Structures are given as structure tokens and as C-alpha cells.
Amino acid sequence: MTLTDRYQKVTIEEVEENKIHIRNLWNDDSFFLRFDNNDDLNFLNELLFPEELMAIYSLSDGFIEVFAYPLDPEEDLIKRKFNFNYKGKEFRCRWKNPTIAFEKIANAFREDKEESRTYYRNLRTFRDFYKRKELPEFMSKYYEDKEPFNFFIEGDFSVIKEEIVDFCKALNFYMSYFDRETPNIQIFSKTYKKENFNLPCYTLFENFPETINATEIDSILLDIISVANTSRNNRLSFIFYYQILEYASYYFLKSDIKYRLITLLKKPDISFKSEEYSKTIIEEFKNHFKNNDDKAKLDILISEHITLNDIKIELEKNIDYFSRKIEFEGGFYIDPIMKNDLKGITQLPENTIKSIKENIVNIRNSLVHLRESRENKVIFPTEKNHDLLTPYLYILRRISEKIVIDR
């Protein structure tokens, strides 16, 4: 089977100067390989190019060559050799100099984009090493005391050929178990059509205010929201914003109960009528403590602090998202909460806030506890799922901010 038979998206084209360009290996469009048209390229037909890995798999010799980087040959890491027993098969793991096939690929590497989410699969670093004599002196000096090394996994992959990625995840786990600083096999998510969501903020419609009147904010809530705001992982940000709701609801009192409590505590004779007033407090609070479960308090917290107008921007800026069923990798899904033909937020049904709250709780449970796993409905920690969380993350952030300000 030829390379183009095996990979439908790979293209081989003759270009000027008697050159051949091969594109979309690993389904990666950030670079291409440039060969002379008289080069023997049959070696490529003997290789597999797993999209999720920075590696090649040799069909003829039965090994995976994971791309590493040029290293000092005296480093202890290079001397590491071990066997890895997986599902009854033994695999030999070694650091070695790259194969001739890899060297040909690295020498042929050419960037096709300014940025690469796969870091060009480390091929640019190796290309520069092999062509170091052509580089400016200040760049070639970096490679003076280095040699090229890759990480090899040798063994019978026939029993796990459909689960090589899972194999690599397991290998990463055990290598890190014994050495916290061990280089891991880089694993990428498969290419998918990424959605672009609109970032909702007040300055889209209004000027930044000339005066901001700050309220006193709990320092714990400020710490949590600071971490949530700066996290680059949507999954973690979602959990931190939800922690704000948990913290606020734990100490939450309905506004009427809070008012009565403050009124009691301001009584001028409370210091010598403590027993009488304690009975009043117990009476006032008995119903509150009777319904003291977390879900009930969270429901009341959101219903008292959040209106549709508070999250109007978040809903309208990504109306397409909220108007369709959202399915995550892992089986978890969210039903639409609005229609795309709405002329205004006021047309939403009264239970919209309740639906949003329930969706946020269910997302959080799936992220943290995998409670939905009993129904085989979870949110896998994939890049696509991280992106799909974005519009609900915007809503949860706005709800959290509103509650932080109001408390």
C-alpha cells in the first residue's frame, strides 16, 4: 500500500526546480517535506504517521521512533534502557540515534505556517541540527556539543495496533511515576473543526466607566476568581468559577432572613436578653436549616442574585451555540435553551435561568465526579471538549462575578 493509499489527505506534487512537495503527513498542515524529484521515496510507504504522536511507526521493523531533540551524549537520560510489559507483551525502550528514514524526513522539513500547534513535531530542531553548518555562527554554536537522539519503542505492536495512543499514555504514566522530570511522549488531539466563539464583555456596547465604585469583596473569593481568570485550561477555569458558587452558597442566607438577623443583632438590649433572643433566632432559622442541602442553597443563591439581563450579553453573543444541542466527546450533551430567531432576551421562557443553572451543575459534575458515567455520559478531557465549554464558561464567569460583587 502506498502513502497516498493509506492517507487520503496526503498530497505529492511536483513543483519548480525539479522538486517534490509532500503535504499533510500526520494530517499536519503546518509544514511540508521537500525532496528532489529523483529521490527514492519508497521508504515512506513503510512508515505509519500517527496523527496524535510526534513519531513514526516502522511497518517493516516493528518499532516506534518518538522524535526527541539533539542532546549532550554524556547525559544520563541517553543511557536509560528498560523493558515495558503491556498486555502480556514485552516492549524494549531505548534512546538511540535517529534512523536514516527520520534523517531524510528532518532534512526535507520546511515550515508552511508561522505557528504550529504540534511544534512542527520537533522536525525544525532536527532540520537545523543537520544543516547547522549553513546556519549563522551564533545559532550553530548551540549544536556544537550535541548529537541527535530519539526515543525508540521496539516490540510486537500487532496486538495493540489500534491502541498505540493508549499504550503511549500508559508508558508516560509509568515513566513519570519513577522520574518526575522524565521527557514524556507528546500526545496531540486529532484535528477537528474548531469553532470560534464571541467573547462577551460590556465594552462591546458601552464605554469603559470613568468611575468604578468598589465594594468590599471576600479575599478568598478574590483569590479563587483570580486563578480562574488566569487559567489557560477551560476545564480548570470552569471548576474554579463553580467553587465561587459553592463557597457563596455555603454561607448564603435569604435576603429576608439576613435582614431579620441583622435587626436582631442590633437590638440595644441583646447583651442581657441573650436567652430570649436566641430562641427568636432559632425560630427564625428553623426552616432555613431544614432545607440546608447544597442544591437548595445554590438554587436560591442564583435565583436571588441573577436575572436574564445579567447574562444577556453572554447569551446573545453566542446565540448559535445556545440554540443547538451540544454534544461532547464522551456522550454528555446539552439541549438548546433558546431559539436563534429571538428578537430579544425578554422572549426567553421564565425557566431559562433554571435550565442554565442545571446545565452548569451537570457540566461541573461530569468534569469533577464523572457522575454521569453511570449513563455512559461524560466529558472527556480533550481539546475539542475544552473548546466546547467556552460559551458556558462565559456565562458561569459572569454569574460568579455578579455574586462576588453582591455578597
LUMKOLGU-654269 format. One record per residue: x, y, z of N, C-alpha, C in turn. Coordinates in pm, whole numbers, padded with zeros to 5 digits, always signed. Example, Ala and Ser with C-alpha at 12.3 -4.5 7.8 and 13.67 -1.06 7.14 Angstrom:
# residues 2
+01319-00569+00780+01230-00450+00780+01320-00330+00780+01285-00225+00708+01367-00106+00714+01290+00003+00787
//
This chain:
# residues 407
+00085-00120+00000+00000+00000+00000+00089+00125+00000+00059+00220-00088+00140+00341-00096+00095+00442+00008+00176+00546+00020+00150+00651+00118+00015+00718+00094-00014+00751-00030-00140+00820-00061-00260+00726-00053-00239+00595-00069-00348+00499-00048-00386+00493+00100-00285+00500+00184-00307+00487+00328-00362+00617+00389-00316+00730+00335-00358+00860+00389-00417+00944+00277-00548+00957+00278-00618+01023+00168-00586+01172+00157-00548+01234+00270-00523+01378+00267-00380+01413+00229-00293+01314+00221-00154+01340+00182-00148+01370+00033-00076+01475-00001-00059+01510-00143+00089+01510-00179+00119+01464-00298+00255+01464-00351+00251+01540-00483+00322+01651-00488+00313+01736-00606+00452+01777-00654+00469+01775-00786+00594+01823-00845+00586+01974-00859+00693+02040-00821+00696+02186-00828+00820+02228-00907+00846+02357-00906+00959+02409-00984+01092+02357-00930+01193+02372-01009+01330+02334-00973+01342+02183-00948+01262+02106-01019+01269+01960-01007+01253+01912-00863+01163+01973-00794+01138+01939-00655+01001+01874-00637+00989+01795-00529+00862+01731-00493+00825+01776-00352+00700+01817-00336+00650+01856-00204+00547+01754-00156+00566+01708-00035+00470+01615+00028+00404+01687+00144+00273+01695+00139+00199+01772+00240+00103+01682+00319+00072+01731+00439-00030+01671+00527+00009+01535+00586+00138+01507+00595+00178+01392+00676+00135+01418+00820+00093+01315+00889+00036+01326+01024-00091+01413+01025-00146+01440+00908-00260+01532+00897-00223+01670+00953-00099+01709+00935-00044+01832+00990-00010+01925+00875-00080+02039+00868-00059+02130+00755+00035+02245+00788+00105+02236+00902+00195+02345+00939+00331+02335+00871+00357+02224+00800+00484+02207+00730+00466+02112+00613+00569+02102+00529+00571+02003+00422+00713+01951+00407+00730+01843+00331+00862+01786+00306+00900+01815+00161+01023+01857+00142+01072+01897+00009+01186+01804-00032+01162+01728-00139+01262+01634-00189+01297+01668-00334+01411+01616-00379+01443+01621-00522+01357+01518-00593+01320+01547-00717+01228+01455-00785+01293+01322-00823+01424+01313-00809+01490+01184-00836+01523+01108-00706+01479+01159-00591+01498+01089-00465+01408+00966-00459+01458+00860-00400+01379+00740-00380+01293+00759-00255+01164+00768-00274+01073+00796-00163+00996+00672-00118+01037+00554-00164+00967+00431-00126+00973+00404+00025+01073+00461+00091+01084+00437+00235+00963+00490+00311+00897+00591+00256+00780+00649+00321+00662+00551+00323+00658+00459+00226+00549+00362+00221+00560+00258+00332+00677+00250+00395+00698+00154+00503+00676+00214+00640+00624+00336+00641+00606+00406+00768+00460+00443+00792+00420+00443+00918+00291+00498+00959+00316+00632+01028+00224+00725+01010+00237+00858+01065+00117+00888+01156+00121+00840+01282+00006+00858+01372-00017+01006+01404-00138+01054+01375-00169+01196+01388-00149+01247+01530-00176+01163+01630-00170+01209+01769-00029+01210+01826+00068+01155+01753+00202+01140+01808+00307+01216+01730+00412+01253+01799+00530+01312+01738+00626+01196+01709+00587+01110+01615+00659+00984+01597+00625+00923+01462+00708+00823+01423+00677+00739+01308+00681+00593+01356+00604+00511+01287+00599+00369+01320+00646+00291+01198+00749+00209+01218+00804+00130+01108+00724+00001+01091+00659-00014+00977+00582-00136+00950+00673-00256+00932+00788-00235+00869+00876-00348+00837+00956-00396+00958+01000-00303+01044+01088-00340+01155+01018-00342+01290+00895-00297+01297+00817-00308+01420+00868-00224+01536+00888-00094+01514+00926-00007+01625+00864+00131+01604+00847+00200+01715+00803+00339+01713+00924+00427+01742+00945+00526+01659+01054+00621+01680+00991+00755+01720+01004+00788+01848+00947+00912+01901+01049+01024+01887+01008+01135+01827+01101+01243+01799+01137+01317+01928+01266+01330+01954+01311+01399+02075+01383+01528+02035+01516+01533+02055+01591+01655+02023+01740+01625+02034+01824+01710+01978+01969+01692+01995+02008+01710+02142+02092+01620+02191+02129+01620+02332+02279+01600+02348+02327+01635+02466+02465+01603+02502+02475+01452+02519+02560+01384+02445+02568+01237+02452+02611+01183+02588+02659+01272+02676+02700+01229+02809+02586+01236+02911+02470+01283+02870+02358+01293+02964+02314+01155+03010+02275+01147+03138+02231+01020+03195+02106+00968+03125+02022+01058+03078+01897+01019+03013+01923+00928+02893+02027+00957+02819+02059+00882+02699+02093+00736+02731+02143+00714+02851+02184+00579+02890+02067+00495+02943+01951+00555+02954+01836+00484+03011+01784+00377+02915+01771+00254+02966+01714+00143+02890+01623+00065+02985+01506+00029+02936+01417-00052+03021+01318-00127+02933+01260-00230+02991+01155-00307+02924+01021-00271+02984+00921-00266+02900+00786-00228+02943+00690-00340+02907+00632-00405+03008+00538-00515+02986+00396-00460+02980+00331-00482+02867+00198-00425+02844+00109-00531+02779+00003-00568+02849-00094-00666+02799-00027-00795+02753+00066-00841+02835+00129-00969+02809+00242-00964+02708+00274-00845+02656+00383-00832+02559+00494-00746+02619+00617-00778+02581+00731-00700+02630+00781-00607+02521+00799-00481+02559+00849-00379+02466+00979-00321+02522+01077-00303+02435+01208-00253+02475+01216-00104+02445+01250-00027+02546+01255+00119+02533+01399+00166+02546+01445+00242+02447+01585+00284+02441+01595+00425+02380+01701+00496+02417+01739+00619+02349+01848+00585+02249+01828+00624+02124+01927+00592+02021+01934+00706+01919+02037+00700+01836+02045+00795+01724+01932+00768+01627+01881+00870+01559+01769+00853+01468+01799+00759+01352+01692+00706+01294+01705+00620+01177+01737+00704+01053+01780+00637+00950+01807+00706+00823+01677+00766+00768+01568+00693+00783+01438+00743+00735+01403+00874+00804+01423+00879+00935+01393+01002+01008+01484+01116+00962+01611+01086+00943+01705+01189+00899+01664+01247+00764+01615+01161+00675+01568+01210+00545+01448+01303+00562+01356+01263+00651+01236+01345+00676+01275+01480+00737+01365+01478+00836+01404+01601+00902+01476+01696+00806+01562+01642+00721+01633+01726+00624+01538+01787+00522+01428+01717+00495+01332+01765+00395+01229+01861+00454+01229+01877+00585+01129+01960+00653+01136+02106+00608+01017+02165+00584+01005+02308+00556+00878+02361+00626+00892+02473+00697+00775+02535+00759+00677+02584+00653+00549+02570+00682+00447+02620+00590+00357+02722+00658+00369+02732+00791+00293+02829+00868+00383+02890+00975+00347+03010+01020+00429+03077+01120+00418+03009+01256+00305+02947+01283+00284+02879+01411+00239+02737+01387+00266+02651+01485+00226+02511+01473+00183+02460+01610+00061+02412+01621+00013+02361+01750+00088+02233+01788+00156+02172+01690+00233+02049+01716+00383+02077+01727+00420+02206+01732+00561+02245+01740+00641+02186+01623+00574+02175+01508+00634+02116+01388+00689+01976+01415+00633+01912+01518+00673+01775+01558+00825+01763+01580+00883+01873+01627+01027+01880+01657+01115+01865+01534+01057+01859+01417+01137+01840+01295+01221+01962+01262+01173+02079+01299+01251+02200+01269+01384+02199+01345+01379+02154+01472+01502+02148+01552+01603+02054+01489+01555+01937+01445+01646+01841+01382+01695+01891+01247+01607+01955+01171+01650+02011+01041+01765+02108+01062+01750+02195+01163+01856+02292+01190+01985+02223+01234+01971+02113+01309+02091+02041+01351+02164+01984+01230+02091+01919+01141+02154+01856+01026+02212+01960+00930+02158+02080+00932+02207+02186+00844+02281+02294+00923+02334+02255+01039+02395+02353+01130+02513+02428+01066+02584+02365+00973+02697+02432+00909+02653+02547+00820+02524+02544+00781+02472+02650+00697+02411+02764+00779+02402+02744+00910+02342+02844+00997+02442+02951+01036+02394+03068+01078+02485+03169+01134+02560+03112+01254+02677+03162+01279+02765+03104+01382+02698+03102+01520+02625+03208+01554+02565+03215+01687+02457+03108+01705+02398+03060+01593+02297+02954+01602+02363+02816+01598+02460+02800+01513+02526+02670+01501+02602+02634+01628+02646+02735+01703+02721+02712+01827+02638+02631+01927+02506+02650+01924+02417+02578+02016+02430+02427+01999+02457+02381+01877+02461+02238+01848+02602+02177+01858+02699+02256+01899+02839+02213+01896+02862+02080+01968+02812+02068+02090+02841+01950+02173+02723+01853+02179+02638+01856+02078+02517+01773+02082+02516+01672+01969+02437+01567+01992+02410+01467+01889+02259+01445+01883+02208+01401+01767+02063+01378+01757+02023+01248+01827+01914+01254+01903+01864+01135+01971+01712+01130+01961+01660+01008+01943+01517+00982+01951+01493+00869+02050+01367+00855+02088+01328+00751+02184+01260+00637+02107+01311+00515+02122+01262+00402+02044+01187+00303+02134+01075+00255+02081+00997+00151+02148+00988+00034+02051+01049-00079+02087+01056-00193+01997+00976-00309+02054+00905-00379+01967+00827-00494+02011+00718-00530+01912+00634-00623+01951+00526-00671+01865+00402-00585+01887+00382-00491+01796+00270-00399+01809+00142-00452+01743+00147-00573+01691+00030-00626+01620-00090-00641+01713-00063-00667+01841-00174-00687+01936-00235-00556+01983-00164-00445+01963-00216-00316+02011-00216-00211+01901-00216-00254+01774-00203-00159+01664-00314-00055+01661-00431-00088+01720-00542+00008+01722-00542+00092+01848-00448+00068+01938-00448+00141+02065-00308+00191+02100-00234+00233+01999-00098+00281+02023-00100+00406+02110-00199+00492+02092-00206+00614+02173-00228+00579+02320-00320+00484+02348-00341+00441+02486-00215+00379+02544-00144+00304+02461-00016+00245+02503+00081+00356+02545+00090+00462+02465+00182+00571+02496+00140+00645+02622+00010+00661+02643-00037+00725+02766+00004+00643+02889-00010+00511+02878+00029+00424+02990+00180+00432+03014+00257+00432+02906+00402+00441+02918+00442+00574+02982+00378+00682+02941+00405+00813+03002+00379+00810+03153+00268+00746+03190+00232+00739+03332+00342+00671+03414+00387+00557+03366+00486+00483+03444+00623+00549+03441+00660+00611+03330+00788+00681+03327+00787+00798+03426+00675+00871+03433+00665+00982+03527+00655+00934+03671+00601+00814+03689+00590+00756+03823+00729+00737+03885+00825+00697+03801+00960+00671+03852+01053+00792+03838+01020+00883+03749+01105+01000+03728+01016+01119+03695+01001+01209+03791+00910+01324+03773+00955+01417+03660+01081+01413+03625+01131+01504+03522+01157+01433+03389+01107+01312+03375+01130+01239+03251+01061+01306+03133+01124+01310+03018+01052+01358+02898+00939+01260+02865+00823+01312+02838+00709+01229+02802+00688+01226+02652+00620+01125+02606+00579+01119+02466+00469+01221+02445+00492+01316+02356+00392+01420+02332+00273+01359+02258+00152+01383+02313+00030+01330+02251-00062+01446+02217-00101+01454+02092-00188+01562+02045-00330+01510+02024-00424+01600+02030-00561+01563+01994-00572+01557+01843-00667+01477+01794-00688+01470+01650-00741+01603+01599-00707+01632+01474-00753+01757+01414-00905+01760+01406-00963+01872+01441-01108+01888+01433-01139+02031+01389-01261+02052+01347-01301+02185+01304-01331+02270+01427-01242+02361+01457-01256+02442+01578-01357+02554+01557-01445+02569+01654-01545+02675+01649-01486+02803+01707-01527+02914+01653-01487+03045+01705-01604+03107+01779-01587+03125+01909-01693+03184+01990-01662+03330+02018-01768+03410+02029-01752+03553+02054-01731+03578+02203-01634+03662+02234-01606+03696+02373-01698+03809+02417-01791+03782+02508-01884+03887+02551-01824+03974+02660-01836+04106+02644-01793+04197+02751-01871+04327+02737-01882+04401+02846-01966+04521+02848-01918+04629+02751-01787+04636+02729-01734+04744+02645-01766+04725+02497-01829+04612+02462-01876+04597+02325-01989+04694+02295-02062+04734+02401-02180+04818+02383-02170+04949+02460-02085+04954+02558-02072+05074+02640-01924+05111+02652-01899+05240+02683-01762+05281+02709-01717+05231+02846-01588+05216+02861-01535+05177+02992-01570+05289+03090-01623+05255+03208-01671+05359+03301-01559+05450+03349-01593+05577+03370-01495+05673+03420-01472+05656+03569-01572+05601+03637-01561+05579+03781-01613+05440+03815-01538+05366+03895-01580+05234+03941-01591+05238+04093-01708+05209+04144-01731+05207+04288-01714+05065+04341-01603+05040+04404-01571+04905+04452-01647+04873+04579-01690+04750+04588-01749+04700+04712-01646+04615+04783-01670+04588+04910-01577+04503+04985-01599+04358+04944-01493+04294+04894-01503+04157+04842-01421+04063+04930-01479+03950+04960-01412+03846+05037-01279+03810+04970-01169+03812+05046-01037+03787+04989-01025+03646+04933-01096+03550+04992-01092+03413+04941-01154+03407+04802-01266+03475+04785-01332+03479+04654-01243+03549+04551-01174+03653+04592-01084+03722+04501-00970+03629+04456-00918+03549+04549-00811+03456+04514-00860+03351+04415-00979+03297+04441-01034+03193+04354-01059+03247+04213-01121+03364+04207-01156+03418+04075-01032+03463+03999-00927+03502+04070-00801+03539+04004-00740+03417+03936-00742+03305+04005-00688+03181+03947-00774+03138+03828-00906+03146+03843-00997+03108+03735-00976+03195+03612-00955+03325+03633-00938+03418+03521-00808+03395+03445-00705+03352+03516-00573+03339+03452-00543+03198+03402-00626+03100+03439-00603+02965+03391-00624+02957+03241-00537+02885+03172-00549+02871+03027-00624+02744+02989-00671+02672+03089-00744+02548+03066-00891+02569+03101-00979+02560+03003-01121+02585+03026-01180+02493+03132-01133+02371+03134-01184+02273+03230-01154+02319+03373-01031+02362+03398-00994+02409+03531-01065+02540+03565-01073+02631+03469-01143+02758+03494-01287+02733+03535-01353+02641+03466-01492+02610+03496-01505+02563+03641-01415+02476+03684-01421+02423+03821-01397+02534+03923-01302+02624+03895-01274+02732+03990-01390+02831+04000-01451+02866+03886-01566+02955+03893-01680+02890+03971-01697+02761+03953-01803+02690+04025-01774+02689+04175-01646+02685+04212-01611+02690+04354-01659+02818+04419-01664+02925+04342-01717+03052+04395-01863+03036+04433-01940+02969+04346-02080+02945+04377-02094+02856+04501-02010+02754+04511-02015+02664+04627-01983+02739+04756-01880+02820+04751-01838+02896+04870-01947+02995+04911-02000+03068+04812-02102+03169+04843-02231+03105+04893-02269+02991+04834-02394+02928+04875-02384+02864+05013-02261+02825+05053-02242+02764+05185-02277+02863+05295-02239+02991+05273-02265+03094+05373-02386+03179+05337-02466+03131+05243-02576+03213+05193-02697+03213+05287-02753+03332+05305-02881+03347+05375-02976+03423+05284-03102+03380+05278-03201+03455+05200-03205+03597+05252-03230+03692+05163-03222+03833+05199-03314+03870+05314-03436+03810+05320-03526+03845+05428-03477+03790+05562-03418+03669+05560-03365+03611+05684-03244+03692+05731-03159+03730+05637-03041+03809+05672-03082+03942+05735-03185+04004+05678-03232+04133+05732-03282+04116+05875-03361+04009+05900-03415+03988+06035-03303+03958+06134-03201+03882+06089-03089+03851+06177-03013+03978+06214-02983+04062+06114-02910+04186+06141-02991+04275+06235-03123+04280+06215-03210+04360+06302-03203+04311+06447-03204+04178+06464-03194+04122+06599-03060+04156+06665-02953+04144+06587-02820+04169+06644-02798+04315+06680-02880+04403+06624-02869+04546+06654-02954+04589+06773-03030+04495+06830-03114+04527+06944-03027+04579+07059-03062+04692+07118-02979+04750+07225-02974+04667+07353-03071+04579+07371-03073+04501+07495-03032+04355+07473-02967+04326+07359-02935+04187+07327-02834+04127+07425-02748+04211+07485-02645+04159+07573-02701+04100+07702-02816+04151+07754-02872+04095+07877-03004+04022+07854-03043+04006+07727-03159+03924+07694-03119+03816+07592-02999+03765+07607-02945+03671+07508-03029+03544+07497-03079+03493+07609-03157+03369+07604-03287+03390+07528-03351+03502+07551-03477+03532+07482-03455+03549+07332-03349+03623+07297-03323+03646+07154-03271+03520+07083-03198+03434+07156-03151+03310+07095-03267+03222+07051-03375+03222+07131-03495+03146+07093-03557+03203+06966-03555+03336+06957-03610+03401+06837-03527+03365+06714-03395+03365+06732-03307+03331+06620-03331+03187+06575-03343+03096+06673-03369+02956+06640-03500+02943+06564-03599+03015+06606-03731+03009+06540-03722+03063+06397-03647+03173+06383-03633+03235+06251-03561+03142+06152-03467+03065+06208-03379+02987+06121-03420+02841+06104-03523+02797+06172-03554+02654+06167-03586+02606+06026-03660+02687+05951-03692+02645+05814-03569+02652+05723-03482+02750+05752-03360+02762+05673-03273+02638+05690-03254+02594+05812-03170+02478+05836-03236+02348+05791-03369+02347+05787-03440+02229+05741-03412+02204+05594-03396+02311+05516-03368+02300+05373-03222+02341+05345-03130+02278+05417-02992+02324+05415-02903+02242+05321-02961+02168+05225-02876+02093+05135-02814+02186+05031-02701+02143+04975-02623+02229+04885-02702+02270+04762-02778+02177+04707-02853+02208+04585-02957+02317+04610-03029+02305+04721-03133+02405+04752-03071+02542+04771-02958+02548+04844-02894+02677+04868-02840+02738+04738-02786+02653+04649-02735+02703+04521-02850+02757+04436-02962+02687+04437-03080+02734+04363-03123+02872+04410-03132+02888+04542-03177+03015+04598-03075+03125+04572-02945+03091+04585-02839+03188+04561-02850+03247+04421-02862+03161+04320-02869+03208+04183-02999+03282+04155-03110+03232+04205-03239+03296+04179-03246+03435+04242-03176+03455+04354-03180+03587+04420-03083+03686+04359-02975+03636+04299-02871+03726+04251-02867+03743+04099-02922+03649+04024-02904+03650+03879-03037+03663+03807-03040+03755+03711-03155+03768+03621-03106+03746+03478-03201+03731+03387-03163+03713+03247-03086+03834+03195-03116+03951+03245-03046+04070+03200-02898+04067+03237-02865+03998+03348-02725+03988+03391-02641+03909+03292-02702+03813+03224-02626+03729+03131-02673+03748+02986-02737+03860+02962-02790+03889+02829-02680+03890+02723-02569+03956+02753-02460+03965+02655-02405+03826+02624-02387+03744+02728-02330+03610+02710-02418+03525+02619-02549+03537+02634-02642+03458+02553-02649+03509+02409-02656+03638+02393-02676+03693+02259-02549+03686+02173-02431+03698+02235-02308+03695+02157-02278+03557+02099-02333+03451+02161-02312+03315+02109-02447+03243+02095-02540+03312+02033-02677+03261+02023-02682+03130+01943-02596+03114+01844-02595+02990+01766-02565+02869+01855-02472+02887+01947-02433+02779+02038-02548+02739+02128-02614+02836+02188-02720+02807+02284-02851+02765+02218-02853+02773+02084-02974+02737+02011-02968+02597+01952-02861+02524+01981-02849+02388+01928-02803+02291+02037-02822+02165+02008-02777+02061+02100-02625+02052+02093-02560+02055+02208-02415+02047+02215-02375+01908+02264-02300+01836+02181-02256+01701+02217-02105+01699+02239-02066+01650+02356-01925+01641+02392-01871+01502+02362-01742+01493+02338-01677+01363+02326-01684+01293+02461-01752+01180+02464-01775+01110+02589-01923+01083+02613-02009+01141+02527-02152+01111+02535-02235+01215+02606-02174+01305+02683-02250+01408+02753-02303+01510+02652-02425+01556+02672-02482+01655+02581-02567+01755+02657-02589+01871+02593-02671+01978+02650-02777+02015+02547-02901+02017+02589-03010+02057+02499-03009+02209+02481-03064+02257+02368-03070+02404+02346-03157+02472+02450-03123+02596+02483-03202+02670+02583-03271+02791+02522-03249+02814+02392-03314+02928+02327-03324+02902+02177-03391+02991+02106-03404+02981+01962-03327+03093+01894-03274+03062+01777-03190+03158+01707-03269+03273+01645-03401+03260+01639-03482+03364+01577-03536+03464+01677-03483+03461+01800-03529+03554+01902-03491+03698+01867-03582+03789+01892-03553+03930+01868-03496+03996+01993-03515+03935+02103-03465+03994+02227-03463+03892+02339-03385+03920+02440-03369+03828+02551-03497+03812+02630-03586+03911+02622-03710+03906+02700-03805+03797+02650-03781+03744+02533-03868+03639+02479-03835+03501+02536-03728+03493+02610-03692+03364+02668-03792+03323+02775-03820+03193+02786-03913+03147+02889-03860+03173+03029-03951+03175+03127-03914+03210+03264-03817+03110+03326-03819+02986+03278-03734+02884+03340-03594+02877+03278-03557+02977+03197-03426+02974+03132-03313+02975+03233-03324+03060+03334-03220+03065+03438-03206+02929+03504-03319+02864+03530-03316+02732+03593-03245+02631+03502-03274+02636+03371-03209+02545+03277-03059+02569+03271-03019+02695+03271-02877+02728+03268-02809+02676+03394-02874+02698+03508-02817+02651+03635-02801+02500+03635-02901+02427+03588-02894+02281+03585-02784+02234+03490-02769+02302+03376-02663+02264+03282-02524+02287+03343-02509+02398+03412-02381+02428+03477-02348+02323+03582-02447+02285+03662-02426+02183+03766-02390+02049+03702-02461+02011+03596-02434+01882+03530-02296+01880+03465-02256+01993+03405-02122+02002+03346-02017+01987+03455-02036+02058+03563-01941+02051+03674-01930+01909+03729-02043+01842+03747-02041+01705+03799-01965+01611+03707-01985+01630+03577-01916+01543+03481-01767+01571+03478-01729+01698+03497-01587+01735+03498-01516+01684+03623-01585+01692+03737-01519+01663+03865-01542+01520+03910-01667+01476+03906-01701+01347+03967-01732+01237+03866-01749+01273+03739-01793+01176+03639-01919+01104+03684-02009+01178+03749-02132+01116+03799-02219+01064+03686-02205+01127+03570-02287+01083+03458-02235+00953+03398-02123+00902+03450-02065+00780+03392-02157+00660+03407-02251+00667+03503-02346+00556+03517-02433+00543+03392-02450+00656+03322-02527+00655+03198-02433+00660+03077-02305+00638+03102-02204+00642+02996-02203+00778+02926-02223+00885+03008-02223+01021+02954-02122+01104+03031-02006+01125+02972-01901+01201+03038-01843+01304+02942-01759+01392+02996-01687+01490+02914-01540+01455+02921-01491+01392+02814-01350+01353+02813-01262+01478+02814-01141+01469+02873-01050+01584+02877-00976+01603+02745-01052+01632+02640-00993+01652+02507-00994+01800+02472-00911+01835+02375-00903+01974+02332-01036+02022+02275-01104+01937+02200-01233+01975+02144-01334+02004+02253-01338+01921+02358-01431+01944+02468-01397+02072+02544-01268+02100+02559-01229+02224+02626-01288+02343+02550-01280+02340+02417-01334+02449+02336-01486+02458+02347-01553+02341+02347-01700+02341+02354-01753+02395+02486-01670+02396+02590-01712+02450+02719-01718+02603+02718-01656+02666+02620-01631+02810+02624-01755+02896+02650-01864+02885+02573-01979+02973+02600-02040+02955+02739-02046+02831+02788-02097+02813+02925-01997+02864+03027-01869+02860+02993-01768+02918+03082-01789+03069+03093-01823+03134+02980-01851+03278+02983-01968+03309+03076-02074+03228+03066-02191+03251+03150-02156+03229+03297-02087+03119+03326-02052+03089+03464-01961+03198+03521-01871+03251+03439-01786+03359+03488-01868+03481+03525-01965+03518+03440-02046+03636+03469-02131+03615+03595-02186+03496+03610-02264+03465+03731-02175+03476+03854-02055+03420+03846-01962+03424+03960-01926+03568+03995-01897+03649+03893-01860+03787+03918-01973+03865+03984-02095+03842+03937-02210+03911+03993-02230+03875+04140-02213+03748+04172-02229+03704+04310-02118+03757+04399-01994+03761+04345-01882+03817+04422-01909+03963+04456-01961+04038+04362-01990+04180+04386-02105+04200+04483-02209+04115+04472-02330+04132+04552-02314+04087+04697-02223+03996+04724-02214+03940+04860-02174+04048+04961
//
